[in-house]
């Protein structure tokens, strides 16, 4: 149920050349025993109120985990694993659940990286006039967290078409939005700070 962090420049999905990082590229598989998605879901398109989204940044061996989204509004684009918070769960529980559903990884939430919002305006009308500014097509408030892997085997499911591991200097190869890039760079910086200070993730 992923949402990502915003539309790429120009509003068009970026074309990703998958041979850039062949060692880290993982195609989709069908994991066994994955938790089924909730049957009752809030209306994401033209919502009555902003939707709360959560994301989990996983950094392992100086590489960040990226997913390519299977569903709108960021279909076909690379982003951070995550999705909508469900009724009755805490923010951290939502992050853990979304990472399990999209990546099959068991993670522990370490700390909050950033809170921001993404508003996708309504598309233009058939006659070319602007859409209703009072009814955006999508409106998300997103909280992204730094996470660590505790178990599981990486495999694509839910809203993830495929995965890639990317070093900080390789982020530009994935056509990421400015928001995604900013969050990932902050996560890399925080990971380095923890390592230099001896602060454990556990």
KESEDREN-39808 format. One line per 4 residues: number of its first residue (from 1); for each residue x, y, z of N, C-alpha, C. Coordinates in Angstrom, 3 decimals, decimal comma. Each point is the difference from the previous one (the first is absolute). Layout:
N
NUM = X/Y/Z/X/Y/Z/X/Y/Z | ...
This chain:
202
1 = 0,848/-1,188/0,000/-0,848/1,188/0,000/0,883/1,237/0,000 | 1,058/0,001/-0,780/1,000/1,037/0,075/-0,473/1,323/-0,552 | 0,679/1,071/0,421/-0,383/1,317/-0,462/1,175/0,794/-0,521 | 1,226/-0,295/0,457/1,134/0,749/-0,468/0,024/1,406/0,535
5 = 0,803/0,883/-0,678/0,193/1,343/0,518/-0,296/1,089/-1,002 | -0,613/-0,291/-1,138/-0,374/1,072/-0,899/0,287/-0,304/-1,434 | -0,547/0,796/-0,887/0,173/-0,208/-1,424/1,361/0,479/-0,440 | 0,572/-0,682/-0,995/1,277/0,409/-0,541/-0,180/1,278/-0,787
9 = 1,115/0,672/-0,284/-0,081/1,262/-0,720/-0,695/-0,199/-1,323 | -0,910/0,933/-0,343/-0,750/-0,109/-1,228/-1,223/-0,853/0,124 | -0,196/-0,684/1,156/-1,189/-0,803/0,219/0,000/-1,324/-0,718 | 1,141/-0,411/-0,599/0,043/-1,259/-0,726/0,940/-0,963/0,709
13 = -0,348/-1,313/0,026/0,890/-0,975/0,627/1,360/0,007/-0,669 | 1,052/-0,082/0,798/1,339/-0,011/-0,555/0,296/-1,347/-0,639 | 0,700/0,021/-1,122/0,431/-1,238/-0,630/1,244/-0,490/0,730 | -0,052/-1,203/0,553/1,097/-0,524/0,799/0,788/-1,022/-0,810
17 = 1,282/0,220/-0,121/0,863/-0,954/-0,706/0,495/-1,026/1,011 | -0,613/-1,140/0,017/0,219/-0,966/1,076/1,376/-0,636/-0,046 | 0,732/0,151/-1,104/1,315/-0,629/-0,047/1,068/0,836/0,695 | -0,398/1,157/0,569/0,970/0,851/0,670/0,617/-0,687/1,213
21 = -0,828/-0,736/0,751/0,470/-0,657/1,221/-0,392/-1,475/-0,027 | 0,579/-0,800/-0,906/-0,452/-1,385/-0,139/0,217/-0,843/1,233 | 0,994/0,317/0,813/0,271/-0,837/1,170/-1,080/0,125/1,058 | -0,692/1,141/0,018/-0,937/0,258/1,076/-1,445/-0,096/-0,453
25 = -0,250/-0,433/-1,203/-1,345/0,020/-0,566/-0,697/-1,310/0,281 | -1,219/0,057/0,539/-0,745/-1,192/0,375/-1,367/0,081/-0,638 | -0,347/-0,962/-0,816/-1,297/0,008/-0,652/-1,071/-0,559/0,919 | -1,237/0,176/-0,396/-1,115/-0,357/0,856/-0,124/-1,512/0,156
29 = -0,388/-0,410/1,181/-0,291/-1,403/0,285/-1,309/-0,058/0,751 | -0,465/-1,187/0,269/-1,267/-0,160/0,716/0,270/-0,612/1,363 | 0,212/0,822/1,038/0,298/-0,526/1,321/-1,167/-0,810/0,547 | 0,352/-1,013/0,779/-1,001/-0,887/0,579/-0,366/0,493/1,384
33 = -1,283/-0,071/0,314/-0,437/0,324/1,342/-0,027/1,486/0,311 | -0,103/0,846/-1,019/-0,036/1,432/0,250/-1,353/0,402/0,583 | 0,036/0,935/0,924/-1,222/0,475/0,650/-0,925/0,602/-1,042 | -1,273/-0,424/-0,081/-0,920/0,557/-0,990/-0,290/1,460/0,284
37 = -0,259/0,757/-1,069/-0,324/1,404/0,163/-1,382/0,166/0,626 | -0,182/1,094/0,705/-1,289/0,295/0,607/-1,057/0,170/-1,086 | -1,172/-0,614/0,193/-1,033/0,058/-1,023/-0,687/1,355/-0,047 | -0,079/0,688/1,152/-0,621/1,318/0,033/1,107/1,049/0,010
41 = 0,094/0,787/-1,062/1,045/0,996/-0,113/-0,620/1,370/-0,211 | 0,655/1,047/0,503/-0,524/1,345/-0,211/0,152/0,402/-1,458 | -0,801/0,975/-0,420/0,068/0,478/-1,371/1,217/0,896/-0,145 | 0,963/-0,425/-0,797/1,228/0,768/-0,153/-0,139/1,098/-1,044
45 = -0,783/-0,253/-1,052/-0,167/0,982/-1,060/-1,171/0,918/0,337 | 0,225/1,304/-0,102/-0,975/1,014/0,389/-0,519/-0,263/1,418 | 0,900/-0,044/0,979/-0,408/-0,334/1,372/-0,779/1,133/0,648 | -0,757/-0,365/1,032/-0,742/0,997/0,769/0,897/0,721/1,002
49 = 1,152/-0,598/0,336/0,963/0,610/0,891/1,383/-0,524/-0,366 | 1,072/0,683/0,437/1,348/-0,489/-0,294/0,205/-1,418/0,540 | 0,755/-0,808/-0,733/0,317/-1,369/0,401/1,372/-0,027/0,669 | 0,142/-0,806/1,045/1,273/-0,124/0,711/0,791/-1,158/-0,597
53 = 1,207/0,307/-0,450/0,872/-1,032/-0,546/1,257/-0,148/0,835 | 0,559/-1,223/0,011/1,242/-0,270/0,721/0,965/-0,703/-0,939 | 1,283/0,295/0,156/1,025/-0,630/-0,821/1,165/-0,452/0,849 | 0,712/-1,013/-0,471/1,150/-0,525/0,727/1,239/-0,006/-0,863
57 = 1,024/0,752/0,413/1,279/0,034/-0,713/0,918/-1,052/0,618 | 0,367/-0,983/-0,805/0,892/-1,073/0,441/1,348/0,217/-0,650 | 1,051/0,154/0,815/1,360/0,151/-0,503/0,827/-1,160/0,514 | 0,611/-0,726/-0,931/0,797/-1,177/0,353/1,263/0,010/-0,856
61 = 1,161/-0,126/0,650/1,277/0,048/-0,715/0,113/1,255/-0,867 | -0,422/1,132/0,567/0,090/1,302/-0,659/-0,843/0,065/-1,268 | -1,058/-0,772/-0,069/-0,922/0,014/-1,133/-1,421/0,126/0,523 | -0,812/0,795/-0,682/-1,399/0,189/0,365/-0,888/-0,870/-0,877
65 = -1,044/-0,533/0,606/-0,943/-0,846/-0,722/-1,057/0,864/-0,675 | -0,151/-0,160/-1,319/-1,012/0,713/-0,782/-0,970/-0,996/-0,609 | -1,241/0,427/-0,199/-0,973/-0,829/-0,703/-0,560/0,778/-1,182 | -0,394/-0,727/-1,034/-0,690/0,621/-1,127/-1,478/-0,288/0,146
69 = -0,793/1,056/0,065/-1,411/-0,108/0,353/-0,836/-0,616/-1,120 | -1,007/-0,799/0,443/-0,900/-0,670/-0,936/-1,320/0,729/-0,168 | -0,278/0,988/0,873/-1,316/0,642/0,003/0,124/1,518/-0,021 | -1,031/0,698/-0,459/-0,028/1,466/0,047/0,036/0,469/1,457
73 = 0,437/1,220/0,284/0,327/1,023/-0,990/1,416/-0,046/-0,535 | 0,841/-0,894/0,459/1,392/-0,063/-0,452/0,297/-1,300/-0,746 | -0,960/-0,502/-0,740/0,193/-1,258/-0,711/1,205/0,076/-0,929 | 0,879/-1,001/0,112/1,184/-0,068/-0,841/1,186/0,789/0,497
77 = -0,136/0,724/1,106/1,091/0,820/0,511/0,649/-0,648/1,218 | 1,265/0,332/0,209/0,737/-0,498/1,157/-0,279/0,881/1,210 | -0,090/-0,633/1,171/-0,316/0,747/1,206/0,434/-0,789/1,226 | -0,445/0,468/1,167/0,280/-0,630/1,290/-1,144/-0,945/0,333
81 = 0,265/-1,193/0,514/-1,094/-0,894/0,396/-0,908/0,656/1,036 | -1,304/-0,225/-0,137/-0,938/0,561/0,964/-1,399/0,052/-0,557 | -0,927/0,497/0,801/-1,392/0,078/-0,426/-0,851/0,703/1,035 | -1,298/-0,210/-0,075/-0,943/0,693/0,869/-0,097/-0,651/1,374
85 = -0,126/0,849/1,007/-0,238/-0,469/1,363/-1,415/-0,551/0,094 | -0,160/-1,116/0,703/-1,313/-0,606/0,171/-0,595/0,378/1,355 | -1,318/-0,016/0,073/-0,697/0,351/1,231/0,404/-0,944/1,127 | 0,324/0,561/1,157/0,308/-0,816/1,166/1,457/-0,340/0,186
89 = 0,868/0,364/-0,954/1,412/-0,310/0,164/0,803/1,273/0,235 | 1,104/-0,141/0,727/0,888/1,133/0,236/0,830/0,249/-1,254 | 0,693/1,139/-0,013/0,860/0,322/-1,139/1,073/-1,062/-0,195 | 0,646/-0,415/1,084/1,051/-1,008/-0,115/-0,566/-1,335/-0,464
93 = -1,162/-0,362/0,492/-0,624/-1,242/-0,463/-0,305/0,066/-1,486 | -0,422/1,170/-0,468/-0,277/0,160/-1,420/1,239/-0,165/-0,845 | 1,117/0,547/0,448/1,257/-0,151/-0,732/0,403/-1,472/-0,075 | -0,040/-0,679/1,130/0,387/-1,415/0,041/-0,894/-0,828/-0,916
97 = -1,302/0,245/0,035/-0,928/-0,758/-0,849/0,248/0,264/-1,487 | 0,143/1,279/-0,370/0,202/0,325/-1,405/1,299/-0,600/-0,545 | 1,060/0,044/0,788/1,259/-0,595/-0,451/-0,134/-1,509/-0,172 | -0,746/-0,638/0,909/-0,212/-1,444/-0,126/-0,819/-0,319/-1,244
101 = -1,022/0,796/-0,269/-0,862/-0,262/-1,147/0,708/0,254/-1,322 | 0,812/1,040/-0,058/0,631/0,373/-1,268/1,345/-0,654/-0,235 | 0,696/-0,379/1,062/1,358/-0,521/-0,166/0,232/-1,359/0,648 | -0,936/-0,473/0,825/0,148/-1,232/0,787/1,110/0,093/1,047
105 = 0,461/1,205/0,287/1,036/0,181/1,018/-0,631/0,338/1,349 | 0,611/-0,511/1,054/-0,363/0,385/1,355/0,919/1,145/0,408 | -0,574/1,133/0,374/0,820/1,152/0,342/-0,355/0,525/1,373 | 0,934/0,756/0,557/-0,247/0,758/1,224/0,127/1,471/-0,336
109 = -0,960/0,789/0,461/0,034/1,437/-0,243/1,004/0,644/0,950 | 0,936/0,772/-0,548/1,056/0,611/0,795/-0,371/1,415/0,413 | -0,325/0,852/-0,988/-0,332/1,383/0,314/-0,678/0,661/-1,190 | -0,694/1,105/0,291/-0,668/0,772/-1,038/1,030/0,806/-0,785
113 = -0,137/-0,012/-1,328/0,891/0,789/-0,854/-0,645/1,322/-0,371 | -1,236/-0,055/-0,494/-0,632/1,222/-0,487/-1,514/-0,183/-0,103 | -0,720/1,112/0,173/-1,440/0,053/-0,237/-0,245/1,048/-1,081 | -0,767/-0,337/-1,022/-0,317/0,959/-1,044/-1,320/-0,389/-0,644
117 = -0,503/0,848/-0,878/-1,260/-0,291/-0,672/0,189/0,048/-1,505 | -0,856/-0,753/-0,702/-0,014/0,004/-1,461/-1,441/0,177/-0,454 | -0,242/1,024/-0,790/-1,325/0,260/-0,539/0,067/-0,071/-1,518 | -0,796/-0,889/-0,575/-0,074/-0,165/-1,446/-1,266/0,705/-0,484
121 = 0,115/1,110/-0,719/-1,199/0,730/-0,447/-0,882/-0,854/-0,904 | -1,268/0,355/-0,044/-0,919/-0,682/-0,911/0,439/0,262/-1,437 | -0,087/-1,007/-0,879/0,396/0,206/-1,390/-0,903/1,012/-0,692 | 0,481/0,537/-1,091/-0,766/0,995/-0,751/-1,277/-0,616/-0,552
125 = -1,010/0,842/-0,184/-1,259/-0,441/-0,586/0,162/-0,266/-1,494 | -1,009/-0,618/-0,578/0,062/-0,354/-1,417/0,192/1,209/-0,892 | -0,505/1,153/0,422/0,134/1,206/-0,819/1,301/0,743/0,247 | 0,868/-0,594/0,834/1,297/0,601/0,257/0,049/0,928/1,190
129 = -1,129/0,294/0,614/-0,011/0,854/1,178/0,529/-0,761/1,204 | 0,571/0,705/0,983/0,571/-0,676/1,174/-1,051/-0,801/0,764 | 0,442/-1,073/0,656/-0,887/-0,782/0,836/-0,368/0,755/1,274 | -0,905/-0,559/0,762/-0,474/0,624/1,232/1,118/0,031/1,036
133 = 0,472/1,185/0,351/1,101/0,124/0,957/-0,430/-0,417/1,398 | -1,313/-0,029/0,244/-0,499/-0,388/1,324/-0,067/-1,506/0,173 | 0,163/-0,755/-1,095/-0,060/-1,454/0,049/1,225/-0,592/-0,682 | 1,150/-0,012/0,685/1,195/-0,591/-0,610/-0,209/-1,491/-0,269
137 = 0,704/-0,496/-0,996/-0,133/-1,414/-0,330/0,574/-0,881/1,110 | 1,123/0,429/0,576/0,608/-0,708/1,135/0,520/1,038/0,989 | -0,089/-0,338/1,293/0,565/0,854/1,044/0,505/-0,896/1,125 | 1,342/-0,037/0,145/0,620/-0,859/1,002/0,817/0,823/0,983
141 = -0,030/-0,376/1,262/0,954/0,452/1,010/0,862/-1,207/0,319 | 1,307/0,113/-0,251/0,886/-1,164/0,023/1,044/0,134/1,096 | 0,195/-1,079/0,741/1,037/-0,076/1,027/0,965/-1,124/-0,390 | 1,254/0,362/-0,252/1,011/-0,986/-0,385/0,936/-0,277/1,166
145 = 0,270/-1,286/0,227/0,805/-0,437/1,134/1,238/-0,774/-0,457 | 1,078/0,144/0,758/1,180/-0,829/-0,184/-0,265/-1,351/0,647 | 0,307/-1,078/-0,719/-0,265/-1,356/0,503/1,236/-0,872/-0,122 | 0,020/-1,084/0,767/1,056/-1,003/-0,129/-0,636/-1,359/-0,242
149 = 0,696/-0,832/-0,751/-0,490/-1,341/-0,305/0,226/-0,900/1,200 | -1,051/-0,723/0,394/0,104/-0,961/1,088/-0,158/-1,431/-0,485 | -0,509/-0,205/-1,213/-0,201/-1,353/-0,507/-0,764/0,040/-1,312 | -0,365/-1,183/-0,491/-0,746/-0,105/-1,241/0,905/-0,144/-1,214
153 = -0,610/-0,316/-1,132/0,718/-0,137/-1,273/-0,636/0,957/-0,992 | 0,801/0,856/-0,598/-0,508/1,028/-0,896/-0,707/-0,605/-1,213 | -1,258/0,382/-0,194/-0,765/-0,404/-1,179/-1,116/1,013/-0,201 | -0,398/0,210/-1,241/-0,975/1,043/-0,326/-1,424/-0,497/0,189
157 = -0,821/0,866/0,531/-1,405/-0,329/0,168/-0,786/1,282/0,151 | -1,316/-0,109/0,131/-0,852/1,158/0,191/0,218/1,002/-1,119 | 0,421/1,214/0,310/0,113/1,076/-0,988/1,368/0,068/-0,657 | 0,890/-0,942/0,261/1,360/0,063/-0,532/0,143/-0,868/-1,247
161 = 0,394/0,615/-1,111/0,298/-0,763/-1,212/1,364/-0,661/0,087 | 0,976/0,746/0,487/1,373/-0,500/0,096/0,798/0,893/0,933 | 1,230/-0,432/0,290/0,844/0,677/0,967/1,367/0,314/-0,568 | 0,664/0,936/0,642/1,416/0,262/-0,270/0,638/0,509/1,279
165 = 1,285/-0,342/0,179/0,796/0,562/1,082/0,868/1,087/-0,616 | 0,019/1,187/0,587/0,738/1,114/-0,587/0,852/0,703/1,051 | 1,252/0,267/-0,366/0,849/0,822/0,843/-0,396/1,465/-0,159 | 0,440/0,831/0,923/-0,419/1,399/-0,026/0,367/0,678/-1,316
169 = 1,187/-0,288/-0,516/0,432/0,633/-1,239/-0,721/-0,557/-1,228 | -0,769/-1,075/0,162/-0,724/-0,603/-1,111/-1,472/0,415/-0,066 | -0,469/0,795/0,955/-1,408/0,353/0,061/-0,475/0,715/-1,263 | 0,869/0,806/-0,597/-0,393/0,756/-1,189/-0,348/-0,909/-1,175
173 = 0,450/-1,252/0,025/-0,277/-0,925/-1,099/-1,444/-0,492/-0,027 | -0,780/0,290/1,046/-1,339/-0,579/0,126/-1,132/0,992/-0,253 | 0,310/1,206/-0,417/-1,062/0,966/-0,295/-0,896/0,289/1,194 | 0,569/0,032/1,191/-0,774/0,216/1,222/-0,509/1,437/0,085
177 = -1,103/0,184/0,702/-0,500/1,350/0,238/0,922/0,713/0,981 | -0,151/1,313/0,053/0,805/0,785/0,928/-0,257/-0,411/1,444 | -1,258/-0,302/0,329/-0,338/-0,382/1,373/0,642/-1,333/0,374 | -0,083/-0,979/-0,890/0,609/-1,307/0,271/1,504/0,149/0,167
181 = 0,627/0,749/-0,905/1,445/0,196/0,077/0,396/0,664/1,309 | -0,749/1,009/0,410/0,297/0,706/1,249/-0,098/-0,927/1,201 | -1,058/-0,794/0,060/-0,180/-0,925/1,117/1,130/-1,033/0,044 | 0,356/-0,544/-1,153/1,053/-1,011/-0,042/1,348/0,591/0,417
185 = 0,312/1,196/-0,449/1,268/0,622/0,378/0,050/0,266/1,503 | -1,127/0,408/0,573/-0,043/0,192/1,446/0,197/-1,325/0,732 | -0,575/-1,065/-0,549/0,161/-1,318/0,616/1,450/-0,467/-0,075 | 0,650/0,212/-1,149/1,421/-0,353/-0,119/0,829/0,801/1,004
189 = -0,286/1,297/0,118/0,749/0,842/0,923/-0,202/-0,455/1,448 | -1,234/-0,321/0,351/-0,279/-0,437/1,373/0,665/-1,339/0,296 | 0,041/-0,878/-0,987/0,664/-1,289/0,184/1,486/0,195/0,247 | 0,626/0,933/-0,739/1,425/0,279/0,211/0,230/0,603/1,382
193 = -0,890/0,894/0,431/0,133/0,601/1,326/-0,056/-1,063/1,087 | -0,912/-0,934/-0,143/-0,126/-1,065/0,996/1,255/-0,859/0,028 | 0,528/-0,306/-1,184/1,193/-0,847/-0,070/1,209/0,697/0,602 | 0,177/1,295/-0,279/1,174/0,729/0,499/-0,064/0,230/1,503
197 = -1,207/0,099/0,545/-0,142/0,236/1,437/-0,070/-1,297/0,798 | -0,039/-1,118/-0,712/-0,114/-1,278/0,680/-1,399/-0,295/0,499 | -0,966/0,805/-0,453/-1,383/-0,180/0,432/-0,599/-1,212/-0,720 | -0,393/-1,017/0,731/-0,528/-1,199/-0,658/-1,402/0,225/-0,532
201 = -0,349/-0,746/-1,057/-1,360/0,025/-0,496/-0,907/-0,834/0,900 | 0,579/-1,006/0,643/-0,825/-0,888/0,836/-0,498/0,721/1,226
